[in-house]
Amino acid sequence: MRARLALLLLFAEVVITRSQTTADVDFMKSSPLGCFSRGYEFDFYIPNTNINTTQLKLCQEHCQYVPGCVRFVYKAFWGECRGTADENAVEIPSESPYLIAGYRSCEPESMQPPPRCRTETPGNGFPGTSPQSSQLAWPGGKQPYSLECWPKRWDGAPLACTEVGVLDSTKNGWPGKCRGLVEMHGINGTACGQNCRENPSCQSWQNTVYYSCWQGLGKDCFVRGNFVPREAERLQHGSVRVLKDLTGYQIIGLWKGFDNSEGFFQKNEDAIAFCKHMCYSDIRCQYWTYAPNFGCWLEDASQEYGPPYPLTLEAARRDTDFAKDGDCVAGEYIQHFCPATGLPSQGEDVADGATECAERGYRYEPPSMFLSHRTVEPNWEACRSRCKWTVYCNYFAFWPDGGCLITGTDSQRVMAESYEVISGPIHCNASYRTAAPSVEAWASQTTLPNIGHSEVASVTAAPETMAHMAEIEIPIFGLDVGQLAANDQHLLEGRYAEAIAKTLALPVSEIKEGPDQNDLDAQVHLSPGVGGGCILTAWTPNEPVSSSDPSVLRSKLKTPALITNLKLATTQAQLPVSALPGAQIQVGEPQVGTKEHPLQALVEPPSFWSQWWPLLIALTFVPGFFRAAPADRDRGCGVPGEVSF
């Protein structure tokens, strides 16, 4: 009776937790656009304002009672009001989609961008000789992040801005012969411009002679044999602030937009203007430079790399041939923002053609799984089905030209080259339409894989098959994992796994780099942190495994022993000096949460066959033994050629 009651309470807890998550999503979707954004946090918080709460709405109300609170961060599923922030706190992207940044109030007057989005520019020390000096050159102590001042939907995607302008047009003499665009299947060329205006990540568009629609950043737009579009435009969404004049600089990490090798430009001023327009048309572009003998170079966020953050003199060079290319070198460091008058009203920003199984404007990096390849599918549903029937596949991405790429749990969600890219997880409940992943995907898509790609992880799973894994996040400052070779990082992760195991008094085999119990080494995972340092992530069965309460493990980790063990592990790893600029690490406060997970190896009872197979074998042979002749039994074996039973 007690066992049944315990299982009933466990199942009720799972249902309540998921209903709370659903309530949070419903609350965000019913609030004015731009009030909440998933996947963001702040660089500092008002001290001693963290509380435990069960709902996002209650966390917002808590912020209203904290003096000076303008925004706050809520950690979904864990039920933690992680902190409140004043108007000077900088919004930074988080690696965890569980974090939700919200405003104190969803009233328009409370959702104004901070003062730095209107007035802040760097001092003379930017770019600096080091990341620290570059950061300190800003009045707020930190260089802005990309899209920091751009309004976002609750799922973290950029909101459409109703303020849209035309930078270049074939009606005004712009050739519009851009290469590198993506065909938008299902959109007639005559509707291409309007569709691009509605998508904040659409930079330019073409309507071809076949009335097909092409969109994207577009490069080399001036000379292209045997090609003339019916109509083309380059657009600017929102407004732009110039943060620094980059005349005389070469910025490392930019990509070429065009050059003048075909002799199209007669004046450098015209080439500079078109180069500027390319960057102004992409809300993710922050840098552009032009030199007559090298062409136009700009930040292209769709590529594998870009300028480092924060920008330093190591990447902003003044001693190169590019930087010294005559008096016509030009460039800017800019910030995109959408004025308050350009924000859409509630209900305007509705994605078309996507459900809760998918979202627009994002893909996954790396883009494909090991030994997988790009295929052409008729629609995104078919691409998702391909992933669903592929072992170890967890995410899909579908391009408007029919391209389909699938990938596993090691991929990270990144912004796609085109807003028309559709991507998402393979497991979801398509019962209603929304532009964001489902509640289930939101609560599990980052690191929790679908074991065997079955539906055992569904909320309908039997309570007796549910266990809980604990996710441990520990901030480590003073360690630059980007300076570590692969073997050094692997060694350090093993040392840190031993340090956590020692602190928790567990075998090191119980410390995992992910929630799945299959094919994982006994190690943790180190990833670069925002603003310096790194994040140590580890998984281990919760204590007790049947409980979703992480308080036991949390109390064991919040001890001086953890700090001592991690520092000792760092010393024993003998890391290069470049990875430890301060010669000593600092350990932040550990965060522990739990995740329901079908750890069948831990909680599934043994099957009938696994328990009783020895008895069944014995019953098969023993009767024959007793029916054998007495002489045969005395010899212990049958006579060759004779039947013993």
Phi and psi in degrees as a GROMACS rama.xvg file:
@    title "Ramachandran Plot"
@    xaxis  label "Phi"
@    yaxis  label "Psi"
@TYPE xy
-63.9884  -38.7492  ARG-2
-63.3088  -42.5921  ALA-3
-63.8879  -40.3713  ARG-4
-63.9634  -40.3248  LEU-5
-63.5917  -42.2307  ALA-6
-65.3495  -38.0539  LEU-7
-64.2485  -41.0212  LEU-8
-66.6443  -39.3979  LEU-9
-63.0164  -44.7693  LEU-10
-63.7766  -39.7052  PHE-11
-62.9568  -37.4164  ALA-12
-65.9058  -40.4827  GLU-13
-61.2133  -46.2087  VAL-14
-63.5481  -43.0417  VAL-15
-63.8195  -43.4909  ILE-16
-60.7304  -44.0938  THR-17
-69.6739  -33.4417  ARG-18
-68.4714  -33.568  SER-19
-65.4975  -42.0266  GLN-20
-61.3264  -43.0243  THR-21
-61.8677  -40.1795  THR-22
-62.9051  -37.3938  ALA-23
-63.8383  -44.3817  ASP-24
-64.8637  -44.0217  VAL-25
-61.6927  -37.9573  ASP-26
-65.114  -41.9799  PHE-27
-67.0864  -41.3864  MET-28
-68.8352  -26.6448  LYS-29
-88.0465  -7.80694  SER-30
-87.7906  160.668  SER-31
-56.7506  144.636  PRO-32
-59.8054  139.342  LEU-33
91.775  -5.85207  GLY-34
-75.9103  -32.1717  CYS-35
-129.969  149.298  PHE-36
-146.254  128.217  SER-37
-85.9174  142.035  ARG-38
90.1255  22.3238  GLY-39
-133.56  154.078  TYR-40
-143.825  -166.564  GLU-41
-127.015  159.617  PHE-42
-78.0215  -23.1347  ASP-43
-155.085  160.76  PHE-44
-130.099  160.973  TYR-45
-67.3087  126.211  ILE-46
-60.3244  147.9  PRO-47
57.8552  41.5694  ASN-48
-120.085  8.17841  THR-49
-76.7661  139.783  ASN-50
-142.154  161.523  ILE-51
-95.083  131.341  ASN-52
-146.675  166.556  THR-53
-103.094  -9.57505  THR-54
-144.522  149.31  GLN-55
-59.8133  -40.0035  LEU-56
-60.3236  -39.3112  LYS-57
-68.5312  -33.6604  LEU-58
-66.1639  -40.4905  CYS-59
-62.8961  -41.7151  GLN-60
-65.0018  -33.7905  GLU-61
-62.1394  -41.4185  HIS-62
-59.7501  -34.6622  CYS-63
-67.8518  -18.7564  GLN-64
-99.107  -5.27528  TYR-65
-92.7503  122.162  VAL-66
-59.2216  130.725  PRO-67
83.9468  -4.77207  GLY-68
-71.8338  127.933  CYS-69
-113.313  -39.0964  VAL-70
-138.481  169.334  ARG-71
-149.879  167.639  PHE-72
-128.305  130.342  VAL-73
-117.961  133.905  TYR-74
-100.63  103.934  LYS-75
-64.1127  156.752  ALA-76
71.7613  -41.0165  PHE-77
-76.8329  -23.7042  TRP-78
70.2927  44.2212  GLY-79
-119.548  126.89  GLU-80
-85.0533  95.217  CYS-81
-71.2181  -26.2719  ARG-82
169.16  160.367  GLY-83
-115.606  150.822  THR-84
-133.008  150.753  ALA-85
-93.0453  -173.913  ASP-86
-70.9849  -12.0316  GLU-87
-90.0494  -9.69754  ASN-88
-70.0487  140.243  ALA-89
-97.3152  129.509  VAL-90
-75.8218  127.573  GLU-91
-128.878  147.327  ILE-92
-67.9966  142.075  PRO-93
-110.749  150.683  SER-94
-79.2172  -10.3914  GLU-95
-104.842  121.761  SER-96
-75.4269  -4.95171  PRO-97
-72.6875  -20.6869  TYR-98
-82.0346  133.583  LEU-99
-124.317  120.302  ILE-100
-93.6681  134.365  ALA-101
-139.635  160.274  GLY-102
-86.3182  157.534  TYR-103
-56.4033  -38.0833  ARG-104
-145.057  149.274  SER-105
-90.8006  13.0346  CYS-106
-73.6755  146.141  GLU-107
-54.5399  -38.5729  PRO-108
-68.6513  -22.1761  GLU-109
-89.9677  -11.0465  SER-110
-104.095  24.7483  MET-111
-73.2915  143.969  GLN-112
-64.1778  153.576  PRO-113
-64.0593  161.486  PRO-114
-56.1309  -32.9268  PRO-115
-65.1679  -22.0309  ARG-116
-75.9458  -7.49907  CYS-117
-113.148  -28.6521  ARG-118
-132.017  -21.9991  THR-119
-72.2611  132.485  GLU-120
-136.443  156.595  THR-121
-76.6616  159.975  PRO-122
-83.6886  -170.182  GLY-123
-68.6221  -15.4801  ASN-124
-85.081  9.71562  GLY-125
-112.401  131.127  PHE-126
-72.3827  148.553  PRO-127
-96.2051  178.521  GLY-128
-78.3295  -15.9439  THR-129
-141.728  162.007  SER-130
-56.9749  -37.5969  PRO-131
-65.0834  -44.5085  GLN-132
-68.3241  -33.6494  SER-133
-65.2085  -41.7233  SER-134
-65.423  -42.6157  GLN-135
-69.3618  -15.367  LEU-136
-73.0149  -12.3285  ALA-137
-93.1481  138.796  TRP-138
-53.9348  -36.1838  PRO-139
-86.2408  -0.229801  GLY-140
83.6872  10.4177  GLY-141
-157.052  133.952  LYS-142
-65.9295  139.915  GLN-143
-62.0493  149.37  PRO-144
-90.0222  159.092  TYR-145
-60.1194  133.603  SER-146
62.8932  19.284  LEU-147
-60.1546  -35.0546  GLU-148
-102.757  14.5291  CYS-149
-99.4365  133.317  TRP-150
-67.1206  147.805  PRO-151
-130.704  154.296  LYS-152
-73.7966  171.744  ARG-153
-63.4051  -25.5556  TRP-154
-87.4634  5.95147  ASP-155
93.824  -9.75635  GLY-156
-75.2954  147.645  ALA-157
-65.9561  138.295  PRO-158
-75.5337  149.219  LEU-159
-69.1291  140.045  ALA-160
-106.156  128.828  CYS-161
-70.9623  -14.2147  THR-162
-86.3484  103.805  GLU-163
-130.734  127.942  VAL-164
-119.6  161.532  GLY-165
-101  119.18  VAL-166
-87.1756  -47.0372  LEU-167
-137.796  147.059  ASP-168
-151.022  146.583  SER-169
-65.2074  -20.785  THR-170
-69.274  -20.4395  LYS-171
-112.494  19.9638  ASN-172
98.4537  -3.7471  GLY-173
-73.0678  128.846  TRP-174
-61.8994  -38.4507  PRO-175
63.7193  27.1763  GLY-176
-93.2947  41.2165  LYS-177
-63.0073  143.936  CYS-178
-103.565  164.271  ARG-179
82.1452  13.2751  GLY-180
-84.5063  167.23  LEU-181
-116.435  132.479  VAL-182
-72.9757  132.406  GLU-183
-95.4349  91.7423  MET-184
-63.9458  138.676  HIS-185
89.4896  -2.99671  GLY-186
-115.738  118.84  ILE-187
-68.4029  146.753  ASN-188
-57.3262  -30.433  GLY-189
-69.7257  -21.548  THR-190
-101.989  6.0674  ALA-191
-65.3877  -42.7361  CYS-192
-64.0079  -43.6689  GLY-193
-65.5023  -39.5283  GLN-194
-62.5794  -39.8014  ASN-195
-67.0041  -37.0185  CYS-196
-64.0422  -30.7201  ARG-197
-83.5062  -12.4208  GLU-198
-108.929  112.506  ASN-199
-63.2021  -21.1875  PRO-200
-93.4999  5.87786  SER-201
-91.1008  120.205  CYS-202
-93.2673  -40.4333  GLN-203
-150.564  164.853  SER-204
-145.939  155.098  TRP-205
-132.974  139.103  GLN-206
-111.579  113.301  ASN-207
-87.989  178.543  THR-208
-64.9346  -19.5063  VAL-209
-95.3789  11.9782  TYR-210
58.174  35.6674  TYR-211
-97.7067  151.683  SER-212
-106.601  127.789  CYS-213
-126.484  137.546  TRP-214
-139.131  160.567  GLN-215
144.731  -174.706  GLY-216
-62.9776  -47.7288  LEU-217
75.63  120.35  GLY-218
-125.282  159.797  LYS-219
51.0994  61.3148  ASP-220
-90.6298  12.0366  CYS-221
-114.74  -38.5282  PHE-222
-127.152  121.608  VAL-223
-156.972  111.161  ARG-224
-63.224  139.776  GLY-225
57.9343  31.9633  ASN-226
-142.463  121.96  PHE-227
-138.336  118.053  VAL-228
-73.9464  154.146  PRO-229
-63.329  -43.4495  ARG-230
-159.7  147.018  GLU-231
-154.805  149.867  ALA-232
-145.601  151.365  GLU-233
-112.515  127.801  ARG-234
-109.82  159.655  LEU-235
-124.591  119.683  GLN-236
-90.8235  124.26  HIS-237
74.8919  -154.93  GLY-238
-121.502  170.925  SER-239
-132.586  135.737  VAL-240
-111.764  133.829  ARG-241
-87.4889  117.152  VAL-242
-89.2875  -31.7398  LEU-243
-158.478  139.354  LYS-244
-79.6486  124.505  ASP-245
-103.364  23.0629  LEU-246
-59.1961  128.114  THR-247
89.1178  5.33499  GLY-248
-111.25  148.974  TYR-249
-112.624  123.652  GLN-250
-97.7802  119.646  ILE-251
-75.3221  136.697  ILE-252
106.77  2.86598  GLY-253
-88.8064  167.07  LEU-254
-123.261  147.519  TRP-255
-74.0668  129.72  LYS-256
-93.7985  -38.9562  GLY-257
-172.987  167.351  PHE-258
-136.766  -175.732  ASP-259
-111.382  32.8424  ASN-260
-65.593  -23.5724  SER-261
-88.2579  -2.87368  GLU-262
72.0505  27.1328  GLY-263
-68.861  -40.4961  PHE-264
-89.8508  129.588  PHE-265
-94.9194  -19.9673  GLN-266
-127.732  136.474  LYS-267
-63.0471  -30.1411  ASN-268
-61.0611  -37.2439  GLU-269
-67.8704  -43.0898  ASP-270
-63.4553  -41.031  ALA-271
-62.4892  -41.4573  ILE-272
-63.6876  -44.3876  ALA-273
-67.2521  -33.896  PHE-274
-65.3053  -44.2143  CYS-275
-60.038  -41.4028  LYS-276
-63.64  -34.5766  HIS-277
-59.8898  -45.9493  MET-278
-71.3034  -37.669  CYS-279
-65.3322  -24.9108  TYR-280
-81.1456  -14.1478  SER-281
-110.806  112.741  ASP-282
-64.8604  -12.2417  ILE-283
-95.8862  -5.54705  ARG-284
-85.6411  128.154  CYS-285
-115.334  -19.7737  GLN-286
-129.981  139.446  TYR-287
-145.477  145.092  TRP-288
-143.329  152.911  THR-289
-139.953  136.144  TYR-290
-136.315  134.672  ALA-291
-53.4551  -39.9953  PRO-292
-91.4812  -0.845329  ASN-293
-125.051  -20.3411  PHE-294
95.6147  -164.751  GLY-295
-97.0976  128.803  CYS-296
-127.873  136.46  TRP-297
-147.994  164.923  LEU-298
-75.2923  125.29  GLU-299
-118.495  101.331  ASP-300
-66.2518  -13.8357  ALA-301
-79.4662  -9.85127  SER-302
-86.494  173.885  GLN-303
-71.5744  -28.8819  GLU-304
-144.558  165.272  TYR-305
-152.886  -170.16  GLY-306
-60.0906  144.989  PRO-307
-71.9463  159.148  PRO-308
-120.399  130.747  TYR-309
-73.9444  160.615  PRO-310
-73.5072  131.189  LEU-311
-126.09  173.726  THR-312
-66.8656  -14.021  LEU-313
-68.3281  -28.8716  GLU-314
-108.163  -14.3056  ALA-315
-107.773  93.1135  ALA-316
-97.9756  142.515  ARG-317
-120.446  3.72097  ARG-318
-111.796  13.6014  ASP-319
-96.8202  165.948  THR-320
-61.7235  -35.656  ASP-321
-60.5327  -48.9377  PHE-322
-66.47  -24.6983  ALA-323
-101.209  15.52  LYS-324
-76.9881  74.4806  ASP-325
70.8267  -166.506  GLY-326
-93.3055  3.31525  ASP-327
-101.829  8.19488  CYS-328
-65.6374  131.246  VAL-329
-140.435  159.598  ALA-330
174.859  165.791  GLY-331
-148.104  151.673  GLU-332
-108.92  119.393  TYR-333
-124.518  168.05  ILE-334
-134.093  128.794  GLN-335
-91.0025  140.854  HIS-336
-152  156.536  PHE-337
-109.852  117.949  CYS-338
-57.9614  153.878  PRO-339
-56.5149  -32.1331  ALA-340
-74.0003  -12.9415  THR-341
-98.6394  1.54508  GLY-342
-73.6065  139.239  LEU-343
-71.4344  151.752  PRO-344
-81.0711  169.167  SER-345
-55.5887  129.293  GLN-346
93.8664  -8.92179  GLY-347
-79.1045  -34.2654  GLU-348
-90.4035  76.7331  ASP-349
-114.717  122.416  VAL-350
-73.9786  147.746  ALA-351
-108.693  144.574  ASP-352
77.1383  6.57959  GLY-353
-123.957  154.569  ALA-354
-121.336  -171.993  THR-355
-67.4666  -10.4876  GLU-356
-78.7653  -11.9129  CYS-357
-152.176  163.412  ALA-358
-141.537  157.174  GLU-359
-95.3584  151.291  ARG-360
86.4581  8.04694  GLY-361
-134.06  154.98  TYR-362
-141.821  -167.695  ARG-363
-126.862  144.659  TYR-364
-128.395  125.69  GLU-365
-63.8616  151.772  PRO-366
-74.4834  -16.9951  PRO-367
-145.505  159.154  SER-368
-79.1415  162.493  MET-369
-60.435  129.846  PHE-370
69.6581  8.39985  LEU-371
-97.4464  168.451  SER-372
-146.115  168.438  HIS-373
-76.5132  131.586  ARG-374
-120.928  168.798  THR-375
-111.106  122.78  VAL-376
-121.13  155.034  GLU-377
-70.3367  -27.2004  PRO-378
-160.854  173.969  ASN-379
-69.8141  -27.4792  TRP-380
-63.4499  -38.4719  GLU-381
-67.6479  -36.8465  ALA-382
-64.3869  -42.3714  CYS-383
-63.3272  -39.6878  ARG-384
-63.4664  -38.3995  SER-385
-59.529  -42.3686  ARG-386
-65.6401  -40.3772  CYS-387
-62.6228  -31.1151  LYS-388
-98.2117  12.7145  TRP-389
-109.089  128.146  THR-390
-61.2289  134.933  VAL-391
71.1965  7.3066  TYR-392
-86.032  135.793  CYS-393
-123.145  -24.9213  ASN-394
-136.031  153.897  TYR-395
-131.497  159.565  PHE-396
-142.893  130.46  ALA-397
-122.359  125.14  PHE-398
-93.282  154.297  TRP-399
-64.3759  -16.7362  PRO-400
-86.5728  7.31732  ASP-401
97.3248  -6.01387  GLY-402
-65.8511  138.465  GLY-403
-131.102  124.868  CYS-404
-124.164  141.213  LEU-405
-125.165  152.305  ILE-406
-153.472  170.957  THR-407
-104.762  -158.947  GLY-408
-73.8906  -12.3486  THR-409
-82.7148  0.5615  ASP-410
-89.951  152.736  SER-411
-113.39  141.95  GLN-412
-75.1475  122.826  ARG-413
-131.306  161.825  VAL-414
-71.0658  136.781  MET-415
-86.2075  167.78  ALA-416
-66.3428  -28.9978  GLU-417
-130.286  143.567  SER-418
-65.7773  -19.7637  TYR-419
-82.9691  -4.46342  GLU-420
-67.8721  132.733  VAL-421
-115.342  129.234  ILE-422
-146.164  168.39  SER-423
166.365  -177.531  GLY-424
-81.2646  166.07  PRO-425
-86.8158  -23.849  ILE-426
-106.602  119.863  HIS-427
-161.283  174.728  CYS-428
-119.045  103.936  ASN-429
-84.6558  55.7053  ALA-430
-94.3238  -13.0991  SER-431
-151.323  163.248  TYR-432
-96.7369  135.561  ARG-433
-161.952  161.508  THR-434
-85.0868  -2.99215  ALA-435
-114.818  165.694  ALA-436
-61.1929  161.053  PRO-437
-68.3776  167.4  SER-438
-58.5288  -41.0974  VAL-439
-65.121  -43.4272  GLU-440
-65.3009  -38.9246  ALA-441
-62.0653  -36.4305  TRP-442
-82.8049  -7.47795  ALA-443
-144.312  1.71333  SER-444
-78.263  -21.0151  GLN-445
-68.3761  -58.5292  THR-446
-126.199  -10.9764  THR-447
-87.5737  103.927  LEU-448
-77.1606  160.602  PRO-449
-89.5464  102.926  ASN-450
-63.4345  123.906  ILE-451
65.3861  6.49795  GLY-452
54.6621  33.4354  HIS-453
-98.5185  -178.565  SER-454
-97.1691  21.7481  GLU-455
-67.1241  -20.8677  VAL-456
-85.7129  2.93971  ALA-457
-68.6726  158.609  SER-458
-64.8464  -17.2805  VAL-459
-84.4095  2.03154  THR-460
-61.8833  149.846  ALA-461
-64.1927  136.049  ALA-462
-55.9156  -33.9924  PRO-463
-71.9188  -9.41565  GLU-464
-99.4449  6.33071  THR-465
-96.619  135.3  MET-466
-131.046  -176.696  ALA-467
-134.812  128.245  HIS-468
-96.1287  145.282  MET-469
-101.887  127.999  ALA-470
-98.5345  125.944  GLU-471
-110.879  125.657  ILE-472
-120.689  124.223  GLU-473
-127.47  114.728  ILE-474
-72.0051  134.924  PRO-475
-125.344  119.577  ILE-476
-102.824  147.958  PHE-477
87.2218  10.4176  GLY-478
-124.353  119.956  LEU-479
-103.287  97.1665  ASP-480
-68.4735  -19.5549  VAL-481
-65.8604  -18.0544  GLY-482
-91.7807  1.14181  GLN-483
-95.7142  136.27  LEU-484
-70.0519  161.359  ALA-485
-58.6507  -43.1175  ALA-486
-68.4862  -35.3004  ASN-487
-66.3626  -41.175  ASP-488
-65.9953  -40.8533  GLN-489
-63.3124  -40.4119  HIS-490
-63.3545  -44.1577  LEU-491
-65.1313  -39.5468  LEU-492
-61.8838  -38.04  GLU-493
-65.3399  -40.1874  GLY-494
-63.7565  -41.7718  ARG-495
-67.7446  -35.0277  TYR-496
-61.4592  -42.1868  ALA-497
-63.985  -37.5537  GLU-498
-65.5135  -42.1295  ALA-499
-68.2043  -42.3014  ILE-500
-60.7331  -40.7973  ALA-501
-64.586  -40.6242  LYS-502
-64.8176  -39.0774  THR-503
-89.8408  -1.91502  LEU-504
58.6164  47.3268  ALA-505
-121.712  157.166  LEU-506
-63.8906  145.027  PRO-507
-64.2552  -21.6733  VAL-508
-66.6316  -16.2231  SER-509
-83.9792  -6.668  GLU-510
-97.9664  121.394  ILE-511
-122.928  158.917  LYS-512
-89.4503  -1.88083  GLU-513
-155.673  169.655  GLY-514
-76.1243  -16.891  PRO-515
-78.1465  141.175  ASP-516
-88.8179  -2.14923  GLN-517
-101.521  133.513  ASN-518
57.9594  40.2033  ASP-519
-119.108  135.446  LEU-520
-72.8043  159.236  ASP-521
-80.6607  80.0284  ALA-522
-152.96  170.315  GLN-523
-102.713  -176.889  VAL-524
-123.872  129.897  HIS-525
-109.54  129.3  LEU-526
-134.524  148.108  SER-527
-60.3512  138.46  PRO-528
-90.518  159.971  GLY-529
-77.0284  126.586  VAL-530
83.251  15.0721  GLY-531
110.416  161.788  GLY-532
74.7326  -163.454  GLY-533
-151.092  170.741  CYS-534
-117.42  124.321  ILE-535
-94.7012  122.925  LEU-536
-120.244  132.403  THR-537
-142.616  155.911  ALA-538
-126.093  144.589  TRP-539
-155.515  152.381  THR-540
-56.8475  137.207  PRO-541
-66.4694  162.527  ASN-542
-121.617  105.882  GLU-543
-77.7147  160.712  PRO-544
-68.7384  -21.7299  VAL-545
-83.2968  -6.15401  SER-546
-104.173  147.737  SER-547
-95.6004  2.42083  SER-548
-86.7831  115.801  ASP-549
-88.4986  9.99858  PRO-550
-62.6988  -33.6485  SER-551
-64.4601  -51.0156  VAL-552
-66.0322  -37.0166  LEU-553
-61.3228  -43.1346  ARG-554
-66.7372  -33.1778  SER-555
-69.7781  -30.4954  LYS-556
-83.9455  -29.0482  LEU-557
-82.8111  59.0356  LYS-558
-133.75  156.443  THR-559
-59.8003  -23.0263  PRO-560
-61.4371  -36.8791  ALA-561
-62.8337  -46.6056  LEU-562
-60.7135  -45.1538  ILE-563
-61.699  -45.168  THR-564
-66.6129  -39.3004  ASN-565
-68.8514  -40.9592  LEU-566
-65.5354  -39.2326  LYS-567
-65.0448  -40.2359  LEU-568
-62.8875  -37.7293  ALA-569
-64.5863  -42.5109  THR-570
-64.237  -42.6011  THR-571
-66.6042  -25.4887  GLN-572
-73.6279  -16.3866  ALA-573
51.3991  61.6868  GLN-574
-77.3979  156.726  LEU-575
-64.5546  153.014  PRO-576
-60.3815  -34.4939  VAL-577
-63.057  -25.3898  SER-578
-82.6517  -15.0499  ALA-579
-126.853  73.4385  LEU-580
-60.0048  -28.2284  PRO-581
-98.0918  3.35588  GLY-582
68.2975  -4.12154  ALA-583
-153.168  139.905  GLN-584
-90.2959  158.865  ILE-585
-122.387  133.283  GLN-586
-102.049  125.501  VAL-587
-84.4418  -177.473  GLY-588
-72.9087  126.199  GLU-589
-67.5007  141.888  PRO-590
-114.151  132.075  GLN-591
-128.729  129.364  VAL-592
-134.08  168.885  GLY-593
-123.797  157.39  THR-594
-138.082  126.82  LYS-595
-66.8854  139.719  GLU-596
-156.225  135.527  HIS-597
-78.6201  72.1892  PRO-598
-78.8297  78.3417  LEU-599
-64.8967  -27.501  GLN-600
-65.6854  -23.0584  ALA-601
-95.4766  -35.1274  LEU-602
-120.194  -10.7146  VAL-603
-75.943  127.909  GLU-604
-67.5737  152.825  PRO-605
-63.1363  145.395  PRO-606
-74.6092  166.271  SER-607
-58.4507  -44.0746  PHE-608
-65.1167  -41.6646  TRP-609
-66.4258  -25.7911  SER-610
-86.5821  -37.0274  GLN-611
-113.591  8.08911  TRP-612
-63.8547  -34.3117  TRP-613
-62.7961  -39.9003  PRO-614
-66.2014  -40.0072  LEU-615
-62.9519  -40.9628  LEU-616
-63.6734  -42.686  ILE-617
-63.5502  -42.733  ALA-618
-64.9213  -24.8665  LEU-619
-71.6472  -38.7055  THR-620
-102.159  -26.4548  PHE-621
-62.2225  -43.7252  VAL-622
-56.0043  -39.1853  PRO-623
-65.0481  -33.9936  GLY-624
-64.7153  -42.0508  PHE-625
-75.1023  -22.575  PHE-626
-83.1014  -7.4296  ARG-627
-68.6587  156.409  ALA-628
-62.1586  148.858  ALA-629
-57.0589  -39.7455  PRO-630
-64.4089  -38.2363  ALA-631
-65.9439  -38.2212  ASP-632
-66.2473  -34.5693  ARG-633
-66.0378  -37.9909  ASP-634
-74.0739  -21.5248  ARG-635
85.4058  2.09331  GLY-636
-159.379  163.557  CYS-637
-79.5268  157.09  GLY-638
-74.8888  133.085  VAL-639
-54.9568  132.98  PRO-640
88.8126  -9.71789  GLY-641
-107.768  155.66  GLU-642
-92.4246  126.562  VAL-643
-86.297  -9.11521  SER-644
